[in-house]
Amino acid sequence: MSSSTPLFETIEADEPAEYEQRTSAQGTINPPPTTNSGSNASRPAQQMATNPGDAESGIAGILRQSAHPLVLFFLYFFRVAAITVYILCGFFISNYVLSSVIVVVLLAMDFWNCRNVAGRRLVGLRYWNQVDDDGSSYWVFESRDPSRPANPIDSKMFWIAVYTFPLLWLALLIVSVLKFNLSFVPIVVLALVFNVTNGIGFTYADRDAKAKWANNLASSGWNMGMGGLGGQILTGVVKNSVGRVFG
């Protein structure tokens, strides 16, 4: 501040309302804080979603993130419907034959849908048992190109369904045996056969796909990069290790 500038010109003038508030007499020394704008500051700030998983939750979020929501829906629909009808059939349906037929139909539809539709669309895997003309049978596994990976949500929800529902049916089998409700044991055994067959089939299909991918990587990429005897040695090591893991 220069000495030539008057003192009153260096001080900013007060606002009229602020001046009256400071100069008027108050009954207390510390006046209460104003509530018009201070209440907003006292409210906790809302937590915002920091990643897509926070913003997308629940069944609607899973279906929204899925690449094949309709296929994923029917994968769980048939399985949940079969267990629900089996548990609640005694309360709403008095006819044992009718309830058994409904559960078996739902199990058959789930088995066909999981093996032929859900597995192929959600994780890119398919399996079947082929019988040749000479009577010999063997398992055939198919998988999609590894360069086109499956949707993470579809893959996670598919494997949860494949491995969780056999455990649920096993628990229902134990309950039926403990309660001596042997009339429903054949239905539970059939459900276990369907679910365990899909579980084993897709597990081996997934292992076969990983083994093929590892063998192709070892035979093509590493040989081209290393070449000669070193590439052949590395290829043999990779094939032997993969064979021990997936064999």
VEXMIMI-350403 format. One record per residue: x, y, z of N, C-alpha, C in turn. Coordinates in pm, whole numbers, plus 32768, in hexadecimal, padded with zeros to 4 digits. Layout:
<atoms>
<atom <X Y Z> <X Y Z> <X Y Z>>
...
</atoms>
This chain:
<atoms>
<atom <8057 7F89 8000> <8000 8000 8000> <805A 807B 8000>>
<atom <8045 80D0 7FA0> <8095 814B 7F96> <8066 81B2 7FFA>>
<atom <80C2 820F 801F> <80A0 8274 8084> <8044 82DF 804D>>
<atom <803B 82EC 7FCA> <7FE6 8354 7F90> <7F54 832C 7F8A>>
<atom <7F37 82A9 7F9B> <7EAC 827A 7F92> <7E68 828D 8018>>
<atom <7DF4 82D1 801D> <7DAE 82E4 809C> <7D88 825E 80D7>>
<atom <7D83 825B 815E> <7D66 81DF 81A3> <7CDA 81AD 8187>>
<atom <7C78 8206 817D> <7BEF 81DA 816C> <7BD9 819E 80E2>>
<atom <7C31 81BA 8081> <7C1F 8180 7FFC> <7C54 80F1 7FF3>>
<atom <7CA2 80C6 8053> <7CD8 803E 8050> <7C7F 7FDB 8098>>
<atom <7C17 8006 80D8> <7BBD 7FAC 8122> <7B3D 7F9D 80D2>>
<atom <7B16 7F1F 80B9> <7A9C 7F07 806C> <7A23 7F23 80C2>>
<atom <79BF 7F5B 8085> <7944 7F7C 80CD> <78F7 7EFE 80EF>>
<atom <78B7 7EFB 8164> <7867 7E89 818D> <77E2 7E89 8143>>
<atom <77AC 7E10 8135> <7725 7E05 80FF> <76C2 7E3E 8164>>
<atom <7654 7E7A 8137> <75F4 7EB7 8197> <75BE 7E52 81FB>>
<atom <7596 7DDB 81C9> <755C 7D79 8225> <75C4 7D46 8288>>
<atom <763F 7D33 8259> <76A9 7D03 82B1> <76CD 7D6D 8318>>
<atom <76CA 7DED 82F1> <76EB 7E59 834E> <7682 7E63 83BB>>
<atom <75FE 7E57 8396> <7595 7E5E 83FA> <759E 7DE9 845B>>
<atom <75C2 7D73 8429> <75CA 7D00 8481> <763A 7D0F 84E7>>
<atom <76AB 7D49 84BE> <771B 7D57 8519> <7706 7DC7 857D>>
<atom <76BC 7E2F 8556> <76AC 7EA3 85AF> <7630 7E9D 8606>>
<atom <75CE 7E44 85E3> <7554 7E3D 8633> <7570 7DF2 86B4>>
<atom <7521 7E0F 871B> <7533 7DD1 879F> <7500 7D42 879B>>
<atom <7548 7CE7 87DB> <7521 7C5B 87E1> <750D 7C34 8873>>
<atom <74AD 7BD5 8889> <7492 7BA8 8911> <74FD 7B49 8944>>
<atom <7545 7B06 88EC> <75AD 7AA8 8914> <7630 7AD1 88D4>>
<atom <769A 7A9D 8912> <771E 7AC0 88DE> <7738 7A77 885A>>
<atom <771B 79F7 8857> <772F 79A8 87DD> <76A8 7990 879C>>
<atom <7688 79D4 8730> <7605 79C1 86EF> <75FD 7937 86B2>>
<atom <7582 7900 86AC> <7571 7879 8671> <758F 787D 85DD>>
<atom <75C8 7813 85AA> <75E8 7810 851B> <756B 780B 84C7>>
<atom <7576 7846 8453> <7505 7848 83F6> <74EE 77BB 83C1>>
<atom <746F 779D 83A6> <7449 7715 837C> <7424 770C 82EA>>
<atom <7421 7780 82A3> <73F5 7778 8217> <745C 7738 81BD>>
<atom <74DB 775C 81CD> <7543 7723 8178> <759D 76C2 81C3>>
<atom <75A4 76CE 8248> <75FB 7677 8294> <75C7 75E9 829E>>
<atom <7542 75D1 828D> <750C 754B 8296> <753C 74F3 8226>>
<atom <7551 752F 81B1> <7582 74DF 8140> <760F 74AF 8157>>
<atom <7660 7501 819E> <76EA 74DA 81B6> <76F4 746B 821D>>
<atom <7690 7462 827A> <7697 73FB 82E1> <766B 7373 82AF>>
<atom <762B 736B 823A> <75FD 72EC 8205> <7673 729E 81CD>>
<atom <767A 721C 81E6> <76E9 71CE 81AE> <76DD 71C3 8117>>
<atom <774E 71CC 80D7> <7750 71C3 8046> <772B 7137 8019>>
<atom <76DC 712C 7FAE> <76B2 70AB 7F7C> <7727 7065 7F3A>>
<atom <7730 6FE1 7F56> <779B 6F91 7F1B> <777A 6F74 7E8A>>
<atom <77D4 6F96 7E33> <77C3 6F7C 7DA6> <7804 6EF8 7D82>>
<atom <77D2 6EB8 7D19> <780B 6E3A 7CEC> <7894 6E53 7CB0>>
<atom <78F5 6E08 7CE4> <797E 6E18 7CB5> <79A1 6DB7 7C45>>
<atom <7951 6D51 7C30> <796A 6CF4 7BC3> <78E4 6CBF 7B92>>
<atom <78E2 6C7D 7B1B> <7862 6C4A 7AE7> <7821 6BE5 7B42>>
<atom <786F 6B9B 7B91> <7833 6B39 7BEB> <77E0 6B78 7C58>>
<atom <7806 6BF1 7C85> <77B6 6C36 7CEA> <7732 6C6A 7CB0>>
<atom <7738 6C98 7C34> <76BF 6CD1 7BF7> <765E 6C65 7BC9>>
<atom <7694 6BF1 7B9E> <7641 6B86 7B6B> <763F 6B15 7BD2>>
<atom <75D0 6B04 7C17> <75C5 6A9C 7C7B> <753B 6A5E 7C71>>
<atom <7530 69E4 7CA5> <74B1 69A0 7CA3> <749B 6958 7C1F>>
<atom <7424 6918 7C17> <7403 68CA 7BA0> <73FA 6922 7B24>>
<atom <73BC 6998 7B33> <73B0 69F2 7AC0> <7439 6A1F 7A8E>>
<atom <7494 6A3B 7AEA> <751A 6A64 7AC3> <7565 69F4 7A7D>>
<atom <7556 6978 7AAE> <7599 6906 7A6F> <7564 68F1 79E2>>
<atom <74E2 68F6 79D1> <74A9 68E4 794B> <74CF 6956 78EE>>
<atom <74DF 69CF 7925> <7504 6A41 78D2> <7595 6A35 78A1>>
<atom <75EB 69FB 78F3> <7676 69EB 78CC> <768F 696E 787A>>
<atom <762F 6914 7875> <7640 6897 782C> <7638 68AE 7796>>
<atom <7687 6861 774C> <7681 6867 76B9> <760B 6818 7683>>
<atom <75D8 67B9 76D0> <7564 6768 76A9> <7505 675F 7720>>
<atom <74BF 67CB 773E> <746B 67CB 77B8> <73FA 6766 77B3>>
<atom <73BF 6750 773D> <7350 66F1 7734> <7380 6662 774E>>
<atom <73F3 663F 7718> <742B 65BA 7730> <744E 65A8 77C2>>
<atom <7489 660D 77FF> <74AD 6606 788D> <7430 65FB 78E5>>
<atom <73C7 6642 78BF> <734A 663D 790C> <730F 65B0 790B>>
<atom <7307 6572 7895> <72CA 64ED 788D> <7324 6482 78CB>>
<atom <73A8 6498 78CF> <73FF 6439 7914> <73D9 642E 79A6>>
<atom <73C1 649F 79E6> <739C 649D 7A74> <7306 6483 7A86>>
<atom <72B5 64A8 7A25> <7225 6495 7A34> <7201 6401 7A3F>>
<atom <7233 63AE 79E4> <7212 6320 79E8> <7246 62DE 7A66>>
<atom <72BD 6304 7A92> <72F8 62C5 7B08> <72AF 62EE 7B89>>
<atom <7294 636F 7B94> <724B 639D 7C0B> <71BC 6368 7C0B>>
<atom <717E 6363 7B95> <70F5 6332 7B8D> <70EC 629F 7BB4>>
<atom <714E 624E 7B8B> <714B 61C0 7BAE> <7157 61AC 7C45>>
<atom <71B3 61F4 7C84> <71C2 61E7 7D16> <7148 621E 7D5E>>
<atom <7111 628D 7D2E> <709D 62CA 7D70> <7024 626E 7D69>>
<atom <700A 6234 7CF3> <6F98 61D9 7CE5> <6FAD 615C 7D3B>>
<atom <7028 612D 7D41> <7043 60B5 7D92> <7028 60D1 7E26>>
<atom <7050 6145 7E57> <703F 6163 7EE5> <6FAE 6183 7F07>>
<atom <6F6A 61CD 7EAE> <6EE3 61FE 7ECE> <6E73 61A9 7E93>>
<atom <6E95 613E 7E4C> <6E29 60F1 7E0C> <6DCC 60B1 7E74>>
<atom <6E00 608D 7EE8> <6DAA 6051 7F4C> <6D46 60B1 7F89>>
<atom <6D5F 6133 7F7F> <6D03 6196 7FB7> <6C94 61BE 7F56>>
<atom <6CB0 61B9 7ED4> <6C50 61EB 7E71> <6C1A 617D 7E16>>
<atom <6C64 6111 7E05> <6C38 60A6 7DAB> <6C32 6025 7DFC>>
<atom <6BBA 5FEC 7E06> <6BAA 5F70 7E52> <6BC7 5EF5 7DFE>>
<atom <6BCA 5F05 7D7A> <6BE2 5E94 7D21> <6C78 5E7E 7D14>>
<atom <6CA9 5E0C 7D43> <6D39 5DEF 7D3F> <6D6A 5DDE 7CB0>>
<atom <6D1C 5D9D 7C5E> <6D46 5D84 7BD3> <6D52 5E08 7B87>>
<atom <6CF3 5E61 7B97> <6CF8 5EE1 7B51> <6D70 5F33 7B7C>>
<atom <6D8A 5F3B 7BFD> <6DFD 5F89 7C2D> <6E7F 5F4B 7BFC>>
<atom <6E87 5EC6 7BFB> <6F01 5E85 7BCB> <6F18 5EA1 7B37>>
<atom <6EAE 5E9E 7AE9> <6EBA 5EB9 7A59> <6EE9 5F48 7A41>>
<atom <6EB5 5FA8 7A8D> <6EDD 6034 7A7C> <6F71 6045 7A9C>>
<atom <6F9F 6009 7B08> <702C 6015 7B2E> <7086 5FD3 7AC6>>
<atom <7060 5F5E 7A96> <70B1 5F18 7A32> <70B7 5F67 79B0>>
<atom <7048 5FA2 7987> <7048 5FF2 790C> <70A4 606B 791B>>
<atom <709D 60AD 798D> <70F4 6120 79A5> <7188 60F6 79A7>>
<atom <71A5 6084 79E2> <722F 6053 79E4> <7260 6032 7958>>
<atom <720B 5FF4 7908> <7233 5FD3 787F> <7249 6050 782B>>
<atom <71F3 60B3 783A> <7203 6130 77F0> <7282 6178 781C>>
<atom <729F 6174 789E> <731A 61B3 78D0> <7395 616B 789B>>
<atom <7392 60E6 7898> <7404 609A 7866> <741F 60BA 77D4>>
<atom <73B7 60BB 7783> <73C8 60D8 76F4> <73F5 6169 76DF>>
<atom <73B8 61C5 7728> <73DA 6253 7717> <7469 626F 7742>>
<atom <7494 6235 77B1> <751C 624D 77E2> <7584 6213 7783>>
<atom <756D 619B 774F> <75D3 615B 76FC> <75D9 6194 766F>>
<atom <7566 61B7 7636> <7562 61DE 75A9> <7559 6274 7591>>
<atom <7526 62BF 75F3> <7511 634F 75DC> <7568 63A2 763B>>
<atom <7554 6390 76BD> <759A 63E6 771D> <7631 63D4 7718>>
<atom <765F 6357 7714> <76EF 6341 770F> <772F 6379 7692>>
<atom <76EB 636E 7623> <7724 63A0 75A5> <7721 6437 759D>>
<atom <76B8 6476 75CE> <76AC 6507 75C2> <76F5 6551 7631>>
<atom <76F4 651C 76AB> <772C 6565 771D> <77C2 6553 772B>>
<atom <77F4 64D9 7718> <7883 64BE 772A> <78C5 6484 76AF>>
<atom <787A 646E 7644> <78B5 643B 75C9> <78E4 63AC 75D2>>
<atom <789D 6357 761D> <78C2 62CC 762E> <784C 6272 760B>>
<atom <786E 61FC 75D5> <7807 619A 75B7> <7846 610F 75BB>>
<atom <77FA 60AC 75E2> <782B 6023 75E9> <77BC 5FC3 75C3>>
<atom <77E2 5F50 7593> <7783 5EE5 757B> <77CF 5E62 7570>>
<atom <7786 5DF4 7578> <77BF 5D6F 756F> <779E 5D37 74E5>>
<atom <7805 5D19 7499> <77F3 5CE9 7411> <780D 5C52 740B>>
<atom <77B5 5C0C 73C4> <77BF 5B7B 73B4> <77DA 5B5E 7322>>
<atom <7848 5B18 7305> <786B 5AF5 727C> <781E 5A7A 724E>>
<atom <7831 5A5A 71D0> <77EA 59E7 7197> <7816 5964 71D5>>
<atom <7892 595D 7203> <78C3 58E1 7240> <7899 58D2 72D2>>
<atom <784E 5934 7307> <781D 592B 738F> <7871 5972 73F6>>
<atom <78E6 59A4 73D0> <793C 59EB 742F> <7907 5A79 7444>>
<atom <7908 5AA5 74C0> <78D6 5B2A 74E2> <7945 5B7A 7524>>
<atom <7940 5BFB 7511> <79A3 5C54 754B> <7965 5CDF 7557>>
<atom <79A0 5D2F 75B1> <796F 5DB6 75C9> <79AE 5E16 7565>>
<atom <795E 5E72 7538> <798B 5ED9 74DB> <7974 5F61 751E>>
<atom <79DD 5FB3 7520> <79D5 6038 755D> <79EF 60A2 74F4>>
<atom <79A1 610B 74F9> <79B1 617D 749F> <79BE 61FC 74F2>>
<atom <7A0B 6259 74C0> <7A1E 62D8 7505> <7A33 6345 749F>>
<atom <7A14 63BF 74C7> <7A24 6431 746E> <7AB7 6459 7465>>
<atom <7AD2 64B3 7408> <7B5A 64E5 73F4> <7B86 6532 7471>>
<atom <7BFD 6515 74A8> <7C29 655F 7520> <7C39 65F4 750A>>
<atom <7C45 661F 748D> <7C50 66AF 7472> <7BCC 66F8 748A>>
<atom <7B5D 66AE 749A> <7ADB 66EA 74B8> <7AAD 66B8 7541>>
<atom <7ADF 66F5 75AC> <7ABB 66C4 7633> <7A29 66DE 7653>>
<atom <79F7 6691 76B2> <796C 669F 76DC> <795A 6719 7734>>
<atom <78DE 6747 773C> <78BD 67B5 7795> <78D7 678C 7826>>
<atom <791C 67DF 7875> <793C 67B6 78FF> <78C1 6798 7954>>
<atom <7858 67E6 7944> <77DF 67CE 7991> <779F 674A 7967>>
<atom <7796 6732 78E4> <775C 66B5 78B3> <77AB 663C 78E3>>
<atom <782F 6646 78DB> <7883 65D6 7905> <7875 65BB 799B>>
<atom <7878 6624 79EB> <786F 6612 7A7C> <77E8 65D7 7AA4>>
<atom <777B 660C 7A6E> <76F7 65DC 7A92> <76E0 654E 7A5E>>
<atom <771A 652C 79EC> <7709 64A5 79B6> <774C 643E 7A11>>
<atom <77C8 6457 7A38> <780E 63F6 7A8C> <77D2 63F0 7B18>>
<atom <779B 645E 7B49> <7754 6458 7BCA> <76DC 63FB 7BC0>>
<atom <7690 6406 7B53> <761C 63AE 7B41> <7646 631C 7B31>>
<atom <76B3 6305 7AE8> <76DE 627B 7ACE> <770A 6235 7B4E>>
<atom <774E 627D 7BA7> <7788 623E 7C1D> <7730 624B 7C9A>>
<atom <76D4 62AA 7C9F> <7685 62C1 7D17> <760A 6267 7D1E>>
<atom <75C4 6257 7CB0> <7545 620D 7CB4> <7557 6178 7CCF>>
<atom <75C1 6136 7CA0> <75D5 60AB 7CCE> <75E2 609F 7D65>>
<atom <7623 6100 7DA5> <762D 60FE 7E37> <75A5 6110 7E79>>
<atom <7550 6165 7E3D> <74CA 6177 7E74> <7478 60F7 7E69>>
<atom <7480 60B3 7DF8> <7437 6035 7DE8> <746E 5FC9 7E44>>
<atom <74F1 5FCA 7E5C> <752C 5F6B 7EB9> <74F7 5F83 7F47>>
<atom <74EA 6002 7F6D> <74B2 6022 7FF0> <7421 5FF4 7FFA>>
<atom <73D4 6004 7F8E> <7349 5FD6 7F8F> <7342 5F3E 7F96>>
<atom <73A2 5EF9 7F58> <73A5 5E67 7F63> <73BF 5E3B 7FF2>>
<atom <741C 5E7D 8035> <7438 5E5A 80C0> <73BE 5E73 8119>>
<atom <737A 5EE3 8100> <7301 5F01 814F> <7295 5E98 8136>>
<atom <7283 5E6F 80BA> <721D 5E0A 809C> <723A 5D85 80DF>>
<atom <72BB 5D5F 80E2> <72E0 5CE1 8123> <72CC 5CEA 81BA>>
<atom <72F4 5D5B 81F5> <72E6 5D6B 8286> <7253 5D6F 82B0>>
<atom <71FE 5DA6 825C> <716F 5DAE 827C> <7123 5D33 824E>>
<atom <7169 5CCF 8215> <712C 5C55 81E2> <70C0 5C72 817B>>
<atom <70D6 5CDE 812F> <7079 5CFE 80C4> <70B0 5CC1 8042>>
<atom <70A9 5C3D 803B> <70EB 5BF5 7FCE> <70A1 5BFF 7F49>>
<atom <7027 5C2E 7F4A> <6FDC 5C38 7ECC> <7016 5CA0 7E6F>>
<atom <705B 5D06 7EA5> <7095 5D6E 7E51> <7129 5D59 7E37>>
<atom <7163 5CEE 7E6B> <71F1 5CD5 7E55> <7211 5CBF 7DC1>>
<atom <71C1 5C74 7D74> <71E3 5C65 7CE5> <71E9 5CE9 7C99>>
<atom <7194 5D49 7CBD> <7197 5DCB 7C7A> <7219 5E14 7C99>>
<atom <7242 5E10 7D18> <72BE 5E53 7D3F> <7336 5E10 7CFD>>
<atom <7334 5D8B 7CF5> <73A2 5D44 7CB3> <73A9 5D69 7C21>>
<atom <7337 5D72 7BDF> <7336 5D9D 7B52> <736D 5E2A 7B43>>
<atom <7347 5E84 7B9E> <737A 5F0C 7B99> <7411 5F0E 7BAD>>
<atom <7443 5EBA 7C08> <74D4 5EB3 7C1D> <751A 5E7E 7BA0>>
<atom <74E0 5E1C 7B5E> <751D 5DE5 7AE4> <7526 5E50 7A78>>
<atom <74BC 5E9A 7A63> <74BC 5F04 79FE> <7522 5F70 7A1F>>
<atom <7520 5FA0 7A9C> <7577 6010 7AC1> <7609 5FE7 7AC7>>
<atom <7626 5F71 7AFE> <76B0 5F44 7B06> <76E7 5F27 7A7A>>
<atom <7694 5EF2 7A22> <76C2 5ED9 7999> <76EA 5F59 7954>>
<atom <7699 5FC1 7961> <76BE 6043 7927> <773A 607C 7969>>
<atom <7744 606D 79EC> <77B9 60A1 7A31> <783A 605E 7A03>>
<atom <7838 5FD9 79FA> <78B0 5F90 79CE> <78CE 5FAD 793B>>
<atom <7865 5FAE 78E9> <787A 5FC6 785A> <78B6 604D 783D>>
<atom <7882 60B5 787A> <78B7 613B 7861> <793F 6150 78A4>>
<atom <7958 610B 7911> <79DC 6116 794F> <7A47 60DC 78F3>>
<atom <7A2C 6067 78BB> <7A8D 602B 785E> <7A95 607A 77DC>>
<atom <7A25 60B3 77B0> <7A29 6105 7737> <7A80 6181 774D>>
<atom <7A75 61BC 77C5> <7AC8 6230 77E4> <7B5B 620A 77EC>>
<atom <7B7A 6198 7828> <7C04 616C 782E> <7C3B 614D 77A3>>
<atom <7BE8 610E 7751> <7C14 60EF 76C9> <7C2F 616E 767A>>
<atom <7BDB 61D4 768C> <7BF1 6252 7646> <7C73 6294 7674>>
<atom <7C8F 6291 76F7> <7D0B 62CC 7728> <7D85 627E 76F9>>
<atom <7D78 61FA 76F2> <7DE8 61AA 76C3> <7E04 61C5 7630>>
<atom <7D9C 61CF 75DF> <7DAF 61EE 7551> <7DEF 6277 753F>>
<atom <7DC1 62D6 758D> <7DFA 635D 7582> <7E8D 635D 75A8>>
<atom <7EB1 6315 7611> <7F3D 6310 763B> <7F92 62C7 75D5>>
<atom <7F5E 625B 7599> <7FAA 6211 7535> <7FBE 6264 74B7>>
<atom <7F55 62AD 748E> <7F64 6302 7418> <7FC8 6372 7431>>
<atom <7FC4 63A9 74AB> <8024 6413 74CB> <80B2 63DE 74CB>>
<atom <80C4 6366 7500> <814B 632E 7506> <817F 6308 747D>>
<atom <8126 62D2 7426> <8154 62A1 73A4> <8166 6310 733E>>
<atom <811C 637E 734D> <8123 63E7 72E8> <8175 645E 7316>>
<atom <8149 649C 7382> <818A 6518 73AC> <8217 6505 73DE>>
<atom <822C 64A0 7433> <82B1 648F 746C> <8315 645A 7407>>
<atom <82E7 6402 73AE> <8342 63D2 7347> <836D 6441 72EA>>
<atom <8311 6499 72C9> <8334 6509 7272> <8391 656B 72B9>>
<atom <837E 657B 733B> <83D3 65D9 7383> <845C 65A1 73A2>>
<atom <8463 6522 73CC> <84E2 64E6 73F3> <8525 64A2 737D>>
<atom <84D9 6448 7338> <8510 6401 72C6> <8574 6397 72F0>>
<atom <8586 6335 7299> <85EE 62D3 72AB> <85D7 6278 7322>>
<atom <8644 6249 735B> <8640 61E8 73C7> <8604 6223 7446>>
<atom <8623 62A4 7462> <85EC 62E3 74DA> <8555 62E9 74D7>>
<atom <851C 6309 7463> <848B 630D 7457> <844D 6284 7468>>
<atom <848C 621B 7432> <8457 6195 7442> <845B 6168 74D4>>
<atom <84C7 618B 751A> <84D0 6166 75A7> <8463 61AB 75F9>>
<atom <844F 622E 75E1> <83E7 6276 762B> <835D 6241 7609>>
<atom <8349 621D 758A> <82C9 61E6 7562> <82AD 6163 75AB>>
<atom <8314 610B 75B3> <8302 608E 75FA> <82E4 60A2 768E>>
<atom <8327 6103 76CC> <830F 611E 775A> <8281 614D 7771>>
<atom <8252 61A8 771C> <81CA 61DC 772C> <8162 6170 7717>>
<atom <8174 611E 76B1> <8113 60B4 7697> <810E 604F 7709>>
<atom <8184 602C 7740> <8185 5FCE 77AF> <8142 6007 782B>>
<atom <815B 6088 7848> <811D 60C7 78BD> <8088 60D3 78AE>>
<atom <805C 60F8 7836> <7FCC 6102 781F> <7F8B 6079 7826>>
<atom <7FD0 6014 77F2> <7F99 5F8D 77FA> <7F8A 5F5C 7888>>
<atom <7FE6 5F81 78E2> <7FDA 5F58 796D> <7F68 5F9F 79B4>>
<atom <7F52 601C 798F> <7EE9 6069 79D3> <7E5F 6043 79A1>>
<atom <7E4E 6039 791D> <7DCB 6024 78E2> <7DB2 5F94 78B7>>
<atom <7E17 5F41 78C6> <7E06 5EB7 789B> <7DB0 5E66 78FB>>
</atoms>
